[in-house]
Amino acid sequence: MAALAWLIIPVVAALLAAVWAGWAQRAPRATGDPASLAEHKRFMAAMERTTAGSGPDERPGR
């Protein structure tokens, strides 16, 4: 019985590895150009908001 328990561990590990490999090799989800462009514009707007006023001349105390 103990030999069967030791055999189950690598079998389960191999099955999990096969499932993970299949999931990792799936095709990436395609995004259309308009969605990608809109996402990039939102990203750029967010970056401009977070970096506004952080220049060397605009720090408090100067």
All heavy atoms as TSV, in Angstrom:
chain	resi	resn	atom	element	x	y	z
A	1	MET	N	N	0.815	-1.201	0.000
A	1	MET	CA	C	0.000	0.000	0.000
A	1	MET	C	C	0.857	1.264	0.000
A	1	MET	O	O	0.510	2.249	-0.618
A	1	MET	CB	C	-0.926	-0.060	1.220
A	1	MET	CG	C	-1.979	0.988	1.214
A	1	MET	SD	S	-3.114	0.666	-0.139
A	1	MET	CE	C	-4.328	1.854	0.179
A	2	ALA	N	N	1.977	1.213	0.719
A	2	ALA	CA	C	2.858	2.369	0.785
A	2	ALA	C	C	3.471	2.654	-0.589
A	2	ALA	O	O	3.664	3.812	-0.955
A	2	ALA	CB	C	3.956	2.143	1.815
A	3	ALA	N	N	3.756	1.602	-1.348
A	3	ALA	CA	C	4.311	1.788	-2.690
A	3	ALA	C	C	3.296	2.481	-3.596
A	3	ALA	O	O	3.662	3.332	-4.420
A	3	ALA	CB	C	4.720	0.446	-3.284
A	4	LEU	N	N	2.041	2.161	-3.419
A	4	LEU	CA	C	0.987	2.802	-4.209
A	4	LEU	C	C	0.884	4.294	-3.873
A	4	LEU	O	O	0.711	5.125	-4.759
A	4	LEU	CB	C	-0.348	2.103	-3.962
A	4	LEU	CG	C	-1.529	2.594	-4.781
A	4	LEU	CD1	C	-1.242	2.416	-6.275
A	4	LEU	CD2	C	-2.788	1.851	-4.394
A	5	ALA	N	N	1.019	4.621	-2.598
A	5	ALA	CA	C	0.983	6.024	-2.184
A	5	ALA	C	C	2.156	6.794	-2.799
A	5	ALA	O	O	2.003	7.926	-3.250
A	5	ALA	CB	C	1.006	6.126	-0.663
A	6	TRP	N	N	3.347	6.177	-2.811
A	6	TRP	CA	C	4.500	6.842	-3.395
A	6	TRP	C	C	4.378	6.957	-4.912
A	6	TRP	O	O	4.968	7.840	-5.521
A	6	TRP	CB	C	5.792	6.099	-3.036
A	6	TRP	CG	C	6.262	6.455	-1.662
A	6	TRP	CD1	C	6.154	5.696	-0.554
A	6	TRP	CD2	C	6.870	7.677	-1.264
A	6	TRP	NE1	N	6.664	6.358	0.522
A	6	TRP	CE2	C	7.116	7.598	0.111
A	6	TRP	CE3	C	7.231	8.841	-1.926
A	6	TRP	CZ2	C	7.703	8.617	0.830
A	6	TRP	CZ3	C	7.822	9.870	-1.216
A	6	TRP	CH2	C	8.055	9.750	0.153
A	7	LEU	N	N	3.626	6.084	-5.540
A	7	LEU	CA	C	3.413	6.152	-6.979
A	7	LEU	C	C	2.387	7.236	-7.338
A	7	LEU	O	O	2.490	7.876	-8.384
A	7	LEU	CB	C	2.955	4.791	-7.508
A	7	LEU	CG	C	2.753	4.684	-9.010
A	7	LEU	CD1	C	4.077	4.918	-9.732
A	7	LEU	CD2	C	2.186	3.328	-9.378
A	8	ILE	N	N	1.425	7.464	-6.474
A	8	ILE	CA	C	0.380	8.464	-6.746
A	8	ILE	C	C	0.962	9.878	-6.759
A	8	ILE	O	O	0.544	10.717	-7.566
A	8	ILE	CB	C	-0.761	8.317	-5.714
A	8	ILE	CG1	C	-1.536	7.040	-6.015
A	8	ILE	CG2	C	-1.680	9.513	-5.730
A	8	ILE	CD1	C	-2.619	6.715	-5.010
A	9	ILE	N	N	1.921	10.156	-5.907
A	9	ILE	CA	C	2.492	11.508	-5.829
A	9	ILE	C	C	3.072	11.954	-7.172
A	9	ILE	O	O	2.707	13.018	-7.676
A	9	ILE	CB	C	3.535	11.594	-4.696
A	9	ILE	CG1	C	2.835	11.424	-3.350
A	9	ILE	CG2	C	4.290	12.919	-4.754
A	9	ILE	CD1	C	3.775	11.259	-2.177
A	10	PRO	N	N	3.958	11.195	-7.833
A	10	PRO	CA	C	4.475	11.658	-9.120
A	10	PRO	C	C	3.417	11.656	-10.235
A	10	PRO	O	O	3.469	12.479	-11.147
A	10	PRO	CB	C	5.618	10.705	-9.451
A	10	PRO	CG	C	5.553	9.609	-8.481
A	10	PRO	CD	C	4.684	10.022	-7.355
A	11	VAL	N	N	2.451	10.762	-10.146
A	11	VAL	CA	C	1.399	10.741	-11.166
A	11	VAL	C	C	0.556	12.010	-11.071
A	11	VAL	O	O	0.265	12.653	-12.083
A	11	VAL	CB	C	0.525	9.468	-11.023
A	11	VAL	CG1	C	-0.722	9.565	-11.870
A	11	VAL	CG2	C	1.333	8.245	-11.394
A	12	VAL	N	N	0.182	12.405	-9.871
A	12	VAL	CA	C	-0.586	13.636	-9.679
A	12	VAL	C	C	0.258	14.842	-10.093
A	12	VAL	O	O	-0.239	15.763	-10.747
A	12	VAL	CB	C	-1.065	13.748	-8.219
A	12	VAL	CG1	C	-1.640	15.127	-7.929
A	12	VAL	CG2	C	-2.087	12.674	-7.916
A	13	ALA	N	N	1.530	14.843	-9.752
A	13	ALA	CA	C	2.409	15.947	-10.143
A	13	ALA	C	C	2.524	16.033	-11.666
A	13	ALA	O	O	2.519	17.135	-12.231
A	13	ALA	CB	C	3.786	15.776	-9.522
A	14	ALA	N	N	2.632	14.912	-12.335
A	14	ALA	CA	C	2.719	14.915	-13.800
A	14	ALA	C	C	1.430	15.417	-14.427
A	14	ALA	O	O	1.456	16.174	-15.409
A	14	ALA	CB	C	3.051	13.512	-14.303
A	15	LEU	N	N	0.291	15.016	-13.868
A	15	LEU	CA	C	-0.991	15.514	-14.379
A	15	LEU	C	C	-1.119	17.027	-14.188
A	15	LEU	O	O	-1.558	17.740	-15.095
A	15	LEU	CB	C	-2.148	14.793	-13.696
A	15	LEU	CG	C	-2.355	13.342	-14.103
A	15	LEU	CD1	C	-3.435	12.695	-13.241
A	15	LEU	CD2	C	-2.716	13.251	-15.571
A	16	LEU	N	N	-0.742	17.515	-13.023
A	16	LEU	CA	C	-0.783	18.957	-12.783
A	16	LEU	C	C	0.169	19.706	-13.721
A	16	LEU	O	O	-0.160	20.782	-14.228
A	16	LEU	CB	C	-0.447	19.264	-11.325
A	16	LEU	CG	C	-1.520	18.879	-10.302
A	16	LEU	CD1	C	-1.015	19.106	-8.893
A	16	LEU	CD2	C	-2.793	19.653	-10.556
A	17	ALA	N	N	1.348	19.137	-13.965
A	17	ALA	CA	C	2.304	19.766	-14.874
A	17	ALA	C	C	1.749	19.796	-16.297
A	17	ALA	O	O	1.925	20.787	-17.019
A	17	ALA	CB	C	3.635	19.028	-14.836
A	18	ALA	N	N	1.067	18.748	-16.707
A	18	ALA	CA	C	0.480	18.710	-18.050
A	18	ALA	C	C	-0.632	19.741	-18.194
A	18	ALA	O	O	-0.723	20.427	-19.216
A	18	ALA	CB	C	-0.047	17.313	-18.349
A	19	VAL	N	N	-1.448	19.872	-17.171
A	19	VAL	CA	C	-2.522	20.876	-17.210
A	19	VAL	C	C	-1.924	22.271	-17.258
A	19	VAL	O	O	-2.347	23.130	-18.036
A	19	VAL	CB	C	-3.466	20.709	-15.995
A	19	VAL	CG1	C	-4.399	21.906	-15.846
A	19	VAL	CG2	C	-4.256	19.427	-16.136
A	20	TRP	N	N	-0.909	22.521	-16.424
A	20	TRP	CA	C	-0.285	23.848	-16.407
A	20	TRP	C	C	0.379	24.155	-17.755
A	20	TRP	O	O	0.284	25.272	-18.261
A	20	TRP	CB	C	0.755	23.927	-15.289
A	20	TRP	CG	C	1.452	25.244	-15.288
A	20	TRP	CD1	C	1.009	26.409	-14.753
A	20	TRP	CD2	C	2.711	25.538	-15.901
A	20	TRP	NE1	N	1.921	27.409	-14.987
A	20	TRP	CE2	C	2.976	26.899	-15.688
A	20	TRP	CE3	C	3.638	24.768	-16.598
A	20	TRP	CZ2	C	4.133	27.508	-16.154
A	20	TRP	CZ3	C	4.783	25.381	-17.058
A	20	TRP	CH2	C	5.023	26.740	-16.826
A	21	ALA	N	N	1.059	23.186	-18.336
A	21	ALA	CA	C	1.725	23.398	-19.623
A	21	ALA	C	C	0.702	23.696	-20.716
A	21	ALA	O	O	0.924	24.568	-21.562
A	21	ALA	CB	C	2.562	22.183	-19.996
A	22	GLY	N	N	-0.409	22.998	-20.704
A	22	GLY	CA	C	-1.456	23.275	-21.686
A	22	GLY	C	C	-2.036	24.659	-21.514
A	22	GLY	O	O	-2.305	25.373	-22.485
A	23	TRP	N	N	-2.212	25.077	-20.267
A	23	TRP	CA	C	-2.750	26.417	-19.999
A	23	TRP	C	C	-1.734	27.492	-20.390
A	23	TRP	O	O	-2.098	28.527	-20.940
A	23	TRP	CB	C	-3.105	26.534	-18.519
A	23	TRP	CG	C	-3.623	27.873	-18.145
A	23	TRP	CD1	C	-4.857	28.391	-18.398
A	23	TRP	CD2	C	-2.903	28.897	-17.461
A	23	TRP	NE1	N	-4.948	29.657	-17.906
A	23	TRP	CE2	C	-3.753	29.997	-17.323
A	23	TRP	CE3	C	-1.611	28.975	-16.944
A	23	TRP	CZ2	C	-3.363	31.163	-16.693
A	23	TRP	CZ3	C	-1.230	30.148	-16.318
A	23	TRP	CH2	C	-2.106	31.222	-16.198
A	24	ALA	N	N	-0.466	27.254	-20.130
A	24	ALA	CA	C	0.571	28.248	-20.430
A	24	ALA	C	C	0.791	28.400	-21.937
A	24	ALA	O	O	1.210	29.461	-22.391
A	24	ALA	CB	C	1.885	27.858	-19.751
A	25	GLN	N	N	0.512	27.370	-22.714
A	25	GLN	CA	C	0.752	27.411	-24.152
A	25	GLN	C	C	-0.456	27.874	-24.959
A	25	GLN	O	O	-0.399	27.892	-26.183
A	25	GLN	CB	C	1.175	26.020	-24.647
A	25	GLN	CG	C	2.526	25.608	-24.139
A	25	GLN	CD	C	3.623	26.516	-24.658
A	25	GLN	OE1	O	3.613	26.922	-25.804
A	25	GLN	NE2	N	4.560	26.850	-23.801
A	26	ARG	N	N	-1.519	28.280	-24.287
A	26	ARG	CA	C	-2.711	28.702	-25.030
A	26	ARG	C	C	-2.418	29.989	-25.796
A	26	ARG	O	O	-1.514	30.755	-25.436
A	26	ARG	CB	C	-3.893	28.883	-24.098
A	26	ARG	CG	C	-3.792	30.107	-23.211
A	26	ARG	CD	C	-4.916	30.123	-22.205
A	26	ARG	NE	N	-4.997	31.372	-21.510
A	26	ARG	CZ	C	-4.150	31.797	-20.586
A	26	ARG	NH1	N	-3.131	31.047	-20.248
A	26	ARG	NH2	N	-4.310	32.964	-20.010
A	27	ALA	N	N	-3.175	30.218	-26.836
A	27	ALA	CA	C	-2.975	31.400	-27.667
A	27	ALA	C	C	-3.375	32.657	-26.882
A	27	ALA	O	O	-4.355	32.635	-26.134
A	27	ALA	CB	C	-3.825	31.295	-28.934
A	28	PRO	N	N	-2.615	33.728	-27.032
A	28	PRO	CA	C	-2.969	34.953	-26.319
A	28	PRO	C	C	-4.283	35.525	-26.837
A	28	PRO	O	O	-4.628	35.365	-28.004
A	28	PRO	CB	C	-1.808	35.908	-26.605
A	28	PRO	CG	C	-1.140	35.355	-27.806
A	28	PRO	CD	C	-1.405	33.881	-27.825
A	29	ARG	N	N	-4.978	36.184	-25.954
A	29	ARG	CA	C	-6.249	36.786	-26.314
A	29	ARG	C	C	-5.985	37.986	-27.219
A	29	ARG	O	O	-5.173	38.855	-26.912
A	29	ARG	CB	C	-6.965	37.232	-25.042
A	29	ARG	CG	C	-8.409	37.528	-25.223
A	29	ARG	CD	C	-9.048	37.816	-23.906
A	29	ARG	NE	N	-8.285	38.843	-23.195
A	29	ARG	CZ	C	-8.570	39.269	-21.992
A	29	ARG	NH1	N	-9.559	38.749	-21.344
A	29	ARG	NH2	N	-7.849	40.210	-21.415
A	30	ALA	N	N	-6.648	38.003	-28.339
A	30	ALA	CA	C	-6.436	39.077	-29.308
A	30	ALA	C	C	-7.229	40.318	-28.903
A	30	ALA	O	O	-8.387	40.222	-28.516
A	30	ALA	CB	C	-6.857	38.626	-30.692
A	31	THR	N	N	-6.579	41.457	-28.980
A	31	THR	CA	C	-7.280	42.716	-28.756
A	31	THR	C	C	-7.280	43.475	-30.068
A	31	THR	O	O	-6.280	43.507	-30.779
A	31	THR	CB	C	-6.598	43.574	-27.674
A	31	THR	OG1	O	-5.255	43.801	-28.064
A	31	THR	CG2	C	-6.633	42.885	-26.326
A	32	GLY	N	N	-8.390	44.064	-30.370
A	32	GLY	CA	C	-8.492	44.833	-31.603
A	32	GLY	C	C	-7.734	46.137	-31.498
A	32	GLY	O	O	-7.371	46.590	-30.415
A	33	ASP	N	N	-7.477	46.748	-32.616
A	33	ASP	CA	C	-6.743	48.006	-32.623
A	33	ASP	C	C	-7.454	49.117	-31.847
A	33	ASP	O	O	-6.815	49.829	-31.086
A	33	ASP	CB	C	-6.480	48.452	-34.061
A	33	ASP	CG	C	-5.444	47.574	-34.736
A	33	ASP	OD1	O	-4.634	46.966	-34.022
A	33	ASP	OD2	O	-5.459	47.495	-35.980
A	34	PRO	N	N	-8.768	49.313	-32.026
A	34	PRO	CA	C	-9.425	50.385	-31.270
A	34	PRO	C	C	-9.339	50.178	-29.760
A	34	PRO	O	O	-9.084	51.120	-29.020
A	34	PRO	CB	C	-10.881	50.338	-31.744
A	34	PRO	CG	C	-10.837	49.675	-33.074
A	34	PRO	CD	C	-9.691	48.709	-32.989
A	35	ALA	N	N	-9.516	48.951	-29.298
A	35	ALA	CA	C	-9.440	48.698	-27.861
A	35	ALA	C	C	-8.025	48.928	-27.353
A	35	ALA	O	O	-7.829	49.510	-26.283
A	35	ALA	CB	C	-9.887	47.269	-27.558
A	36	SER	N	N	-7.054	48.507	-28.114
A	36	SER	CA	C	-5.667	48.689	-27.709
A	36	SER	C	C	-5.294	50.165	-27.683
A	36	SER	O	O	-4.607	50.631	-26.775
A	36	SER	CB	C	-4.749	47.929	-28.660
A	36	SER	OG	O	-3.412	48.103	-28.303
A	37	LEU	N	N	-5.738	50.906	-28.664
A	37	LEU	CA	C	-5.438	52.329	-28.718
A	37	LEU	C	C	-6.111	53.075	-27.575
A	37	LEU	O	O	-5.500	53.945	-26.936
A	37	LEU	CB	C	-5.896	52.903	-30.061
A	37	LEU	CG	C	-5.533	54.361	-30.337
A	37	LEU	CD1	C	-4.034	54.575	-30.235
A	37	LEU	CD2	C	-6.030	54.767	-31.702
A	38	ALA	N	N	-7.347	52.733	-27.267
A	38	ALA	CA	C	-8.050	53.376	-26.159
A	38	ALA	C	C	-7.363	53.050	-24.835
A	38	ALA	O	O	-7.224	53.921	-23.973
A	38	ALA	CB	C	-9.508	52.920	-26.132
A	39	GLU	N	N	-6.910	51.819	-24.685
A	39	GLU	CA	C	-6.203	51.442	-23.467
A	39	GLU	C	C	-4.889	52.213	-23.336
A	39	GLU	O	O	-4.528	52.664	-22.250
A	39	GLU	CB	C	-5.938	49.940	-23.485
A	39	GLU	CG	C	-5.329	49.418	-22.217
A	39	GLU	CD	C	-5.174	47.915	-22.231
A	39	GLU	OE1	O	-5.945	47.234	-22.932
A	39	GLU	OE2	O	-4.274	47.428	-21.525
A	40	HIS	N	N	-4.196	52.396	-24.436
A	40	HIS	CA	C	-2.946	53.154	-24.408
A	40	HIS	C	C	-3.206	54.619	-24.052
A	40	HIS	O	O	-2.452	55.214	-23.280
A	40	HIS	CB	C	-2.245	53.057	-25.760
A	40	HIS	CG	C	-0.971	53.832	-25.828
A	40	HIS	ND1	N	0.137	53.492	-25.095
A	40	HIS	CD2	C	-0.638	54.947	-26.528
A	40	HIS	CE1	C	1.100	54.362	-25.354
A	40	HIS	NE2	N	0.655	55.251	-26.214
A	41	LYS	N	N	-4.274	55.192	-24.582
A	41	LYS	CA	C	-4.605	56.585	-24.250
A	41	LYS	C	C	-4.940	56.737	-22.769
A	41	LYS	O	O	-4.523	57.698	-22.129
A	41	LYS	CB	C	-5.773	57.066	-25.111
A	41	LYS	CG	C	-5.382	57.338	-26.544
A	41	LYS	CD	C	-6.565	57.832	-27.342
A	41	LYS	CE	C	-6.173	58.084	-28.788
A	41	LYS	NZ	N	-7.309	58.521	-29.601
A	42	ARG	N	N	-5.677	55.771	-22.204
A	42	ARG	CA	C	-5.983	55.812	-20.776
A	42	ARG	C	C	-4.710	55.705	-19.946
A	42	ARG	O	O	-4.543	56.398	-18.937
A	42	ARG	CB	C	-6.950	54.689	-20.401
A	42	ARG	CG	C	-8.374	54.932	-20.835
A	42	ARG	CD	C	-9.339	53.964	-20.171
A	42	ARG	NE	N	-8.966	52.564	-20.309
A	42	ARG	CZ	C	-9.327	51.778	-21.310
A	42	ARG	NH1	N	-10.080	52.253	-22.280
A	42	ARG	NH2	N	-8.948	50.522	-21.346
A	43	PHE	N	N	-3.795	54.855	-20.389
A	43	PHE	CA	C	-2.528	54.699	-19.682
A	43	PHE	C	C	-1.731	55.999	-19.716
A	43	PHE	O	O	-1.198	56.442	-18.694
A	43	PHE	CB	C	-1.724	53.564	-20.318
A	43	PHE	CG	C	-0.314	53.468	-19.804
A	43	PHE	CD1	C	-0.062	52.944	-18.553
A	43	PHE	CD2	C	0.753	53.893	-20.577
A	43	PHE	CE1	C	1.226	52.852	-18.080
A	43	PHE	CE2	C	2.044	53.803	-20.109
A	43	PHE	CZ	C	2.281	53.276	-18.846
A	44	MET	N	N	-1.643	56.624	-20.881
A	44	MET	CA	C	-0.887	57.876	-21.006
A	44	MET	C	C	-1.510	58.977	-20.160
A	44	MET	O	O	-0.800	59.757	-19.520
A	44	MET	CB	C	-0.802	58.301	-22.472
A	44	MET	CG	C	0.038	57.359	-23.328
A	44	MET	SD	S	1.739	57.200	-22.755
A	44	MET	CE	C	2.339	58.833	-23.121
A	45	ALA	N	N	-2.845	59.049	-20.142
A	45	ALA	CA	C	-3.516	60.059	-19.319
A	45	ALA	C	C	-3.221	59.825	-17.835
A	45	ALA	O	O	-2.974	60.766	-17.084
A	45	ALA	CB	C	-5.016	60.039	-19.577
A	46	ALA	N	N	-3.222	58.577	-17.407
A	46	ALA	CA	C	-2.926	58.269	-16.012
A	46	ALA	C	C	-1.482	58.611	-15.669
A	46	ALA	O	O	-1.200	59.129	-14.593
A	46	ALA	CB	C	-3.202	56.794	-15.732
A	47	MET	N	N	-0.573	58.363	-16.584
A	47	MET	CA	C	0.832	58.684	-16.322
A	47	MET	C	C	1.044	60.187	-16.254
A	47	MET	O	O	1.829	60.670	-15.441
A	47	MET	CB	C	1.728	58.071	-17.403
A	47	MET	CG	C	1.799	56.564	-17.340
A	47	MET	SD	S	2.359	55.940	-15.753
A	47	MET	CE	C	4.044	56.471	-15.765
A	48	GLU	N	N	0.335	60.946	-17.073
A	48	GLU	CA	C	0.467	62.396	-17.026
A	48	GLU	C	C	-0.089	62.938	-15.715
A	48	GLU	O	O	0.468	63.872	-15.148
A	48	GLU	CB	C	-0.246	63.024	-18.219
A	48	GLU	CG	C	0.483	62.807	-19.525
A	48	GLU	CD	C	-0.296	63.305	-20.736
A	48	GLU	OE1	O	-1.396	63.871	-20.538
A	48	GLU	OE2	O	0.189	63.115	-21.851
A	49	ARG	N	N	-1.168	62.363	-15.219
A	49	ARG	CA	C	-1.742	62.819	-13.947
A	49	ARG	C	C	-0.807	62.524	-12.789
A	49	ARG	O	O	-0.662	63.344	-11.890
A	49	ARG	CB	C	-3.080	62.127	-13.691
A	49	ARG	CG	C	-4.222	62.684	-14.472
A	49	ARG	CD	C	-5.551	62.180	-13.941
A	49	ARG	NE	N	-5.624	60.724	-13.836
A	49	ARG	CZ	C	-6.101	59.928	-14.764
A	49	ARG	NH1	N	-6.551	60.421	-15.902
A	49	ARG	NH2	N	-6.151	58.621	-14.576
A	50	THR	N	N	-0.146	61.371	-12.794
A	50	THR	CA	C	0.691	61.006	-11.657
A	50	THR	C	C	2.039	61.710	-11.684
A	50	THR	O	O	2.676	61.835	-10.648
A	50	THR	CB	C	0.926	59.488	-11.603
A	50	THR	OG1	O	1.538	59.074	-12.814
A	50	THR	CG2	C	-0.372	58.745	-11.395
A	51	THR	N	N	2.486	62.180	-12.835
A	51	THR	CA	C	3.789	62.828	-12.890
A	51	THR	C	C	3.682	64.341	-12.984
A	51	THR	O	O	4.698	65.023	-12.998
A	51	THR	CB	C	4.607	62.306	-14.094
A	51	THR	OG1	O	3.882	62.552	-15.289
A	51	THR	CG2	C	4.883	60.823	-13.955
A	52	ALA	N	N	2.492	64.891	-13.039
A	52	ALA	CA	C	2.343	66.342	-13.139
A	52	ALA	C	C	2.821	66.984	-11.841
A	52	ALA	O	O	2.466	66.564	-10.754
A	52	ALA	CB	C	0.890	66.712	-13.411
A	53	GLY	N	N	3.633	68.015	-11.967
A	53	GLY	CA	C	4.107	68.750	-10.797
A	53	GLY	C	C	5.242	68.089	-10.075
A	53	GLY	O	O	5.533	68.430	-8.945
A	54	SER	N	N	5.923	67.128	-10.667
A	54	SER	CA	C	7.017	66.458	-9.972
A	54	SER	C	C	8.377	66.836	-10.563
A	54	SER	O	O	9.352	66.167	-10.317
A	54	SER	CB	C	6.832	64.939	-10.021
A	54	SER	OG	O	6.878	64.504	-11.373
A	55	GLY	N	N	8.412	67.898	-11.329
A	55	GLY	CA	C	9.681	68.342	-11.901
A	55	GLY	C	C	10.569	68.956	-10.856
A	55	GLY	O	O	10.144	69.284	-9.747
A	56	PRO	N	N	11.860	69.159	-11.157
A	56	PRO	CA	C	12.790	69.691	-10.140
A	56	PRO	C	C	12.456	71.111	-9.714
A	56	PRO	O	O	12.708	71.486	-8.590
A	56	PRO	CB	C	14.147	69.607	-10.818
A	56	PRO	CG	C	13.862	69.489	-12.275
A	56	PRO	CD	C	12.504	68.864	-12.395
A	57	ASP	N	N	11.883	71.929	-10.588
A	57	ASP	CA	C	11.566	73.320	-10.258
A	57	ASP	C	C	10.233	73.448	-9.545
A	57	ASP	O	O	9.906	74.528	-9.057
A	57	ASP	CB	C	11.573	74.182	-11.529
A	57	ASP	CG	C	12.937	74.222	-12.156
A	57	ASP	OD1	O	13.933	74.106	-11.445
A	57	ASP	OD2	O	12.977	74.377	-13.399
A	58	GLU	N	N	9.456	72.406	-9.492
A	58	GLU	CA	C	8.115	72.494	-8.945
A	58	GLU	C	C	7.984	71.822	-7.587
A	58	GLU	O	O	6.907	71.624	-7.085
A	58	GLU	CB	C	7.115	71.874	-9.937
A	58	GLU	CG	C	7.113	72.578	-11.273
A	58	GLU	CD	C	6.217	71.864	-12.276
A	58	GLU	OE1	O	5.492	70.937	-11.885
A	58	GLU	OE2	O	6.266	72.233	-13.452
A	59	ARG	N	N	9.108	71.505	-6.956
A	59	ARG	CA	C	9.054	70.880	-5.636
A	59	ARG	C	C	8.804	71.937	-4.581
A	59	ARG	O	O	9.288	73.065	-4.684
A	59	ARG	CB	C	10.373	70.187	-5.326
A	59	ARG	CG	C	10.487	68.840	-6.009
A	59	ARG	CD	C	11.711	68.122	-5.569
A	59	ARG	NE	N	12.811	68.658	-6.371
A	59	ARG	CZ	C	14.078	68.435	-6.144
A	59	ARG	NH1	N	14.458	67.713	-5.124
A	59	ARG	NH2	N	15.012	68.948	-6.928
A	60	PRO	N	N	8.052	71.597	-3.530
A	60	PRO	CA	C	7.824	72.568	-2.464
A	60	PRO	C	C	9.129	72.891	-1.746
A	60	PRO	O	O	9.993	72.046	-1.595
A	60	PRO	CB	C	6.850	71.871	-1.533
A	60	PRO	CG	C	6.596	70.524	-2.066
A	60	PRO	CD	C	7.343	70.369	-3.346
A	61	GLY	N	N	9.262	74.112	-1.292
A	61	GLY	CA	C	10.446	74.511	-0.573
A	61	GLY	C	C	11.533	75.107	-1.436
A	61	GLY	O	O	12.587	75.475	-0.971
A	62	ARG	N	N	11.320	75.231	-2.707
A	62	ARG	CA	C	12.325	75.823	-3.605
A	62	ARG	C	C	11.828	77.103	-4.150
A	62	ARG	O	O	10.787	77.356	-4.493
A	62	ARG	CB	C	12.647	74.886	-4.742
A	62	ARG	CG	C	13.593	73.823	-4.276
A	62	ARG	CD	C	14.220	73.195	-5.465
A	62	ARG	NE	N	15.463	72.627	-4.994
A	62	ARG	CZ	C	16.428	72.262	-5.767
A	62	ARG	NH1	N	16.346	72.418	-7.047
A	62	ARG	NH2	N	17.490	71.739	-5.286
